[in-house]
Each structure stands twice: as structure tokens, then as C-alpha cells.
Amino acid sequence: MDIRQLKAFIAVFEERSITAAAQRLCITQPTLSVTIRQLEEDLATTLFERLARGVAVTEDARLFYPQARQLVDQADGLLRLFRQRHHCQPLQLGIEADLGAVQVATLLSAARAAIPGLLLSVVDGCAGDARLAAEELRCEDELFLPLWEEAFVLALPRLHPLAQHSELAMTDLHQLDWITCPQHASHQRLLAMHGEGAAGLMLAAHAGSLQLALRMVEAGYGVALLPPSLLEGSSRVVGRPLSGPGLTRRLGLCYAAQALEKPALRALHDYLQAGRQTEAESV
């Protein structure tokens, strides 16, 4: 008994006709009849009663059908598994911290649209064939494909008095309880924007990341300058833009030049670059 015989049995069982089953399998009726007869001999039973028109299934055929169906489905599943592995295009993307959920989802959707047969692996941090990160995290030997640019906003509790303003000036930000990220590049840039240096800020707390700074704003420790993409989905924090020069960041794809030799990454890179050009032309 082999898969060919099982598929022949299933076709006859479901069609209730040797003629229809032969057409479905693209074989001749005599060949199908011989195949069914061999299967019946192997099983030592009768599976079909031949009628003037079509066939009738026996009780043994009804008992055998779900088992045959399961075996054929398992065999087809194995074929798909190994064919997919042979034809798939693997790609590993690293996702750095302090990125907005929408930006991450947009990149993953782009990868799926750009790469046929994609087998994607997503990992945290500085790893992978390429990674989504802020430009300031780009290594010296890496190239950078910018995808988004955003200006930091003042993140403050929803009930804070300044939340009533639609826009704020830097002069409004003195005498506030500040949450800063000493290990983050934005912290030093924030101090440089204040001529008084650290003395011009009332430091209320330190956070190890922009995401953690957001959590501290939600908890009422103070205010922080944060990318607006991080505030999406937070019901307890609002962001207010600042007039005049302020902090900005660019997000994009960091990758080594030789990594573009990988077909999957090249396809993603070209897809993203084409999207940027289309967007620029529409402005």
C-alpha cells in the first residue's frame, strides 16, 4: 500500500465514480481500476461495489477513509515542509529598544510584502542581518537607510496644568520635575539645549531607557522629552510639541554593506527605498 493507492481510493470514495475520479487524478479509468483492485487485495477486503452508474462504498471503505485521508494529509504536509525550507528566504532582523509599536509593525509588514517565501526571525537588540534602530546607534562600519524622522515632544501626565496648552516653548519648561535618561544620547542633547546645563533642570528621576522614562511619567514622577511614537496607546500621558529648535531623531535600517549580498535583505532594502522615493515625489 502506497500514497498513490491511497489517493486513488480517496478520489473514488469522494466522487463515487471511477470515471470522475480518473479525470480528477488525470489518469485513465483502467489504470485507476487496477490501482483500486491492488489496494483491495493488499487490505484483503472489498472497498467499492461496482454499479451500473458509479460505485457504492462498503462499510470497510467508510472505516478506511478517515485513516487514508489522515495519511495523505501527513504526507502532503511533509512535502510542503521540505519544499518551503528549500525555497524559503531566511532573514533575521534585530529590533532595538525605545521604538514605537507602529514603526516595528510597519517594518515587519514591509518585509512580508517585499520578500516572497520569507522565513523571518526577529530578535531583540543589536543582532541580525539588519536592525531597526535610531541613527545614533549606528555602528561606524554600518550603512543607514532612514525611514522616519520625529521631533521629541514633552510627555506629561494627562492632568498636568501644561497639558491644557496645544504647544509649549522652552521657557515653559523650567521649574519642572524632569525625568532624564543619563545613558541615552538625548540626555546630553537636552542639557546642551539649556545654557545653564544641569543646574537649569530640576531632576526628579533617572530612567535607563526612553520606555522606562514613559512609565515614570505615567506614575507621576515628572515630565520627559520623548519621541511621540512611544506615547501611542498610553492613556495617562499626553505629548505637547515644543516651539523652536528641539530634539529630533531618525529611525531606520542599520546594516553592513556586505549584508546586502543576502537576497532577502536586498529585496527589503530596495522595497523600503522605493517607498521613500515614492513618498518624496508625492510631497
C-alpha positions as CSV (number, residue, x, y, z in Angstrom):
1,M,0.0,0.0,0.0
2,D,1.4,3.4,-1.0
3,I,0.4,7.0,-1.2
4,R,-0.6,6.6,-4.9
5,Q,-3.1,3.9,-3.9
6,L,-4.5,6.0,-1.0
7,K,-5.0,9.0,-3.2
8,A,-6.8,6.8,-5.8
9,F,-9.1,5.4,-3.1
10,I,-9.9,8.8,-1.7
11,A,-10.8,10.2,-5.1
12,V,-13.2,7.2,-5.9
13,F,-14.7,7.4,-2.4
14,E,-15.4,11.2,-2.7
15,E,-16.5,11.1,-6.3
16,R,-18.5,7.8,-6.1
17,S,-17.4,7.3,-9.7
18,I,-14.4,5.7,-11.4
19,T,-14.8,8.0,-14.4
20,A,-14.9,11.2,-12.3
21,A,-12.1,10.1,-10.1
22,A,-9.9,9.2,-13.1
23,Q,-10.5,12.7,-14.5
24,R,-9.7,14.2,-11.2
25,L,-6.4,12.3,-10.9
26,C,-5.5,12.8,-14.7
27,I,-5.2,9.0,-15.3
28,T,-7.1,6.5,-17.4
29,Q,-10.0,4.6,-16.0
30,P,-8.3,1.1,-16.5
31,T,-5.2,2.4,-14.6
32,L,-7.4,3.6,-11.7
33,S,-9.4,0.4,-11.6
34,V,-6.2,-1.7,-11.4
35,T,-4.9,0.5,-8.6
36,I,-8.1,0.1,-6.6
37,R,-8.0,-3.6,-7.1
38,Q,-4.4,-3.9,-5.9
39,L,-5.4,-1.9,-2.8
40,E,-8.3,-4.2,-2.1
41,E,-6.0,-7.2,-2.5
42,D,-3.5,-5.7,0.0
43,L,-6.2,-5.0,2.5
44,A,-8.0,-8.3,1.8
45,T,-11.4,-6.6,1.6
46,T,-13.8,-5.0,-0.9
47,L,-13.9,-1.3,-0.8
48,F,-16.4,-0.5,-3.6
49,E,-19.3,-2.2,-5.1
50,R,-19.4,-1.6,-8.9
51,L,-22.8,-0.3,-10.1
52,A,-24.2,0.4,-13.5
53,R,-23.6,4.1,-12.7
54,G,-20.8,4.8,-10.3
55,V,-19.8,2.8,-7.3
56,A,-21.2,2.2,-3.8
57,V,-18.9,2.3,-0.8
58,T,-18.7,-0.6,1.6
59,E,-18.6,-0.4,5.4
60,D,-14.9,-1.2,5.3
61,A,-14.4,1.7,2.9
62,R,-16.2,4.0,5.4
63,L,-13.9,2.7,8.1
64,F,-10.8,3.1,6.0
65,Y,-11.5,6.6,4.5
66,P,-10.6,8.8,7.6
67,Q,-7.3,6.8,8.1
68,A,-6.4,7.2,4.4
69,R,-7.2,10.9,4.5
70,Q,-5.0,11.4,7.5
71,L,-2.1,9.6,6.0
72,V,-2.3,11.5,2.7
73,D,-2.6,14.8,4.6
74,Q,0.5,14.0,6.7
75,A,2.5,13.1,3.6
76,D,1.5,16.3,1.8
77,G,2.4,18.2,4.9
78,L,5.9,16.7,4.9
79,L,6.4,17.6,1.2
80,R,5.3,21.2,1.9
81,L,7.6,21.5,4.9
82,F,10.7,20.5,3.0
83,R,9.8,22.4,-0.2
84,Q,9.3,25.5,1.9
85,R,12.6,25.1,3.6
86,H,14.3,24.6,0.2
87,H,12.7,27.7,-1.4
88,C,12.4,30.0,1.6
89,Q,14.4,33.2,2.0
90,P,15.7,33.5,5.6
91,L,16.1,36.9,7.2
92,Q,16.9,37.9,10.7
93,L,16.0,41.4,11.9
94,G,17.1,43.0,15.1
95,I,14.8,45.4,16.9
96,E,16.5,47.9,19.2
97,A,14.8,49.3,22.3
98,D,12.8,52.5,22.5
99,L,10.9,52.1,19.2
100,G,7.2,52.7,18.7
101,A,5.0,49.7,18.1
102,V,3.6,51.1,14.9
103,Q,7.1,51.5,13.5
104,V,8.1,48.0,14.3
105,A,4.9,46.6,12.8
106,T,5.4,48.7,9.7
107,L,8.8,47.3,9.1
108,L,7.6,43.7,9.6
109,S,4.7,44.3,7.2
110,A,7.2,45.7,4.6
111,A,9.4,42.6,5.0
112,R,6.4,40.3,4.3
113,A,5.4,42.3,1.3
114,A,8.9,42.6,-0.2
115,I,10.2,39.1,0.2
116,P,8.5,36.0,-1.4
117,G,8.8,32.9,0.7
118,L,10.2,34.9,3.7
119,L,11.3,33.0,6.8
120,L,11.7,35.8,9.2
121,S,13.4,35.7,12.6
122,V,13.0,38.8,14.9
123,V,15.4,39.3,17.8
124,D,16.0,42.0,20.4
125,G,18.9,44.4,20.3
126,C,22.0,44.7,18.1
127,A,21.8,41.5,16.1
128,G,20.6,40.1,12.8
129,D,21.3,40.7,9.2
130,A,19.9,44.3,9.7
131,R,18.2,46.1,12.6
132,L,15.7,48.8,13.1
133,A,17.3,51.5,15.3
134,A,17.8,55.1,15.9
135,E,20.6,56.6,13.7
136,E,22.7,57.4,16.8
137,L,23.0,53.7,17.5
138,R,24.5,53.0,14.0
139,C,27.9,51.4,14.2
140,E,30.9,53.0,12.4
141,D,31.0,50.3,9.8
142,E,27.3,50.2,9.1
143,L,25.1,51.9,6.5
144,F,21.8,53.6,7.4
145,L,18.6,53.8,5.5
146,P,16.4,56.4,7.1
147,L,12.7,55.6,7.3
148,W,11.2,58.0,9.8
149,E,12.1,61.3,11.5
150,E,10.3,62.6,14.5
151,A,10.6,65.6,16.9
152,F,10.5,64.9,20.6
153,V,7.5,66.1,22.5
154,L,7.1,67.0,26.1
155,A,5.5,63.9,27.7
156,L,3.5,64.8,30.8
157,P,0.6,63.4,32.9
158,R,-2.8,64.0,31.3
159,L,-3.9,66.1,34.3
160,H,-0.8,68.3,34.4
161,P,-1.5,72.0,34.1
162,L,0.6,72.3,31.0
163,A,-1.4,69.7,29.3
164,Q,-4.0,72.4,28.5
165,H,-1.6,74.0,26.1
166,S,-1.5,72.9,22.5
167,E,2.2,73.9,22.1
168,L,4.9,74.8,24.6
169,A,8.1,76.9,24.5
170,M,11.4,76.0,26.1
171,T,10.8,78.9,28.5
172,D,7.8,77.0,29.9
173,L,9.9,74.0,30.8
174,H,11.9,75.5,33.7
175,Q,11.0,74.6,37.2
176,L,9.5,71.3,36.1
177,D,10.3,67.9,37.6
178,W,12.4,66.2,34.9
179,I,12.9,62.6,34.2
180,T,16.1,62.1,32.2
181,C,18.0,59.1,30.8
182,P,21.7,59.6,31.6
183,Q,22.8,56.7,29.4
184,H,20.8,57.9,26.5
185,A,22.2,60.4,23.9
186,S,19.1,62.5,24.2
187,H,20.0,63.4,27.8
188,Q,23.2,65.1,26.8
189,R,21.5,66.9,24.0
190,L,18.8,68.1,26.4
191,L,21.4,69.6,28.8
192,A,23.2,71.3,25.8
193,M,19.9,73.0,24.9
194,H,19.9,74.6,28.4
195,G,22.6,77.2,28.6
196,E,22.7,76.7,32.4
197,G,23.5,73.0,32.0
198,A,22.2,70.6,34.6
199,A,21.6,73.4,37.0
200,G,18.8,74.7,34.8
201,L,16.8,71.5,35.3
202,M,15.1,70.1,38.3
203,L,16.0,66.5,38.1
204,A,13.3,64.3,39.7
205,A,14.4,60.9,38.5
206,H,16.6,58.9,36.1
207,A,15.5,56.2,33.7
208,G,17.5,53.6,32.0
209,S,15.6,53.9,28.7
210,L,13.0,56.1,27.0
211,Q,10.4,53.4,27.5
212,L,11.1,53.4,31.2
213,A,11.0,57.2,31.3
214,L,7.5,57.0,29.9
215,R,6.5,54.5,32.6
216,M,7.8,57.0,35.2
217,V,5.8,59.9,33.6
218,E,2.7,57.7,33.8
219,A,3.5,57.1,37.5
220,G,3.6,60.8,38.2
221,Y,7.4,61.3,38.8
222,G,7.6,64.2,36.4
223,V,7.9,65.1,32.7
224,A,10.2,63.9,30.0
225,L,11.1,64.7,26.4
226,L,10.2,61.6,24.4
227,P,9.5,60.6,20.8
228,P,5.8,60.8,20.1
229,S,5.8,57.2,18.7
230,L,6.4,55.9,22.2
231,L,3.3,57.7,23.6
232,E,0.9,55.9,21.2
233,G,-1.5,53.8,23.2
234,S,-0.8,55.5,26.6
235,S,-4.0,56.8,28.2
236,R,-2.3,58.5,31.1
237,V,0.3,60.6,29.2
238,V,-0.1,63.3,26.6
239,G,2.6,64.8,24.3
240,R,2.9,68.5,23.6
241,P,5.1,69.9,20.8
242,L,7.7,72.5,21.5
243,S,8.2,75.7,19.5
244,G,11.6,76.5,18.2
245,P,14.5,74.1,17.9
246,G,14.2,70.8,19.8
247,L,15.3,67.2,20.0
248,T,14.7,65.0,16.9
249,R,15.7,61.5,15.9
250,R,15.8,59.5,12.8
251,L,14.9,55.8,12.7
252,G,15.8,53.4,10.0
253,L,17.6,50.3,8.9
254,C,21.2,49.7,10.1
255,Y,23.1,47.1,8.1
256,A,26.6,46.3,6.9
257,A,27.3,46.8,3.2
258,Q,28.2,43.1,2.7
259,A,24.8,42.1,4.2
260,L,23.1,43.3,1.0
261,E,24.5,40.3,-0.7
262,K,21.8,38.3,1.1
263,P,18.8,38.3,-1.4
264,A,16.2,38.7,1.3
265,L,17.8,41.8,2.8
266,R,18.5,43.3,-0.7
267,A,14.8,42.8,-1.5
268,L,13.7,44.5,1.7
269,H,16.2,47.4,1.3
270,D,15.0,48.0,-2.3
271,Y,11.4,47.9,-1.3
272,L,11.9,50.4,1.5
273,Q,14.0,52.7,-0.7
274,A,11.4,52.7,-3.4
275,G,8.7,53.6,-0.8
276,R,10.8,56.5,0.3
277,Q,11.2,57.8,-3.2
278,T,7.5,57.5,-3.9
279,E,6.7,59.4,-0.7
280,A,9.2,62.1,-1.6
281,E,7.8,62.5,-5.1
282,S,4.2,62.8,-3.7
283,V,5.2,65.7,-1.4
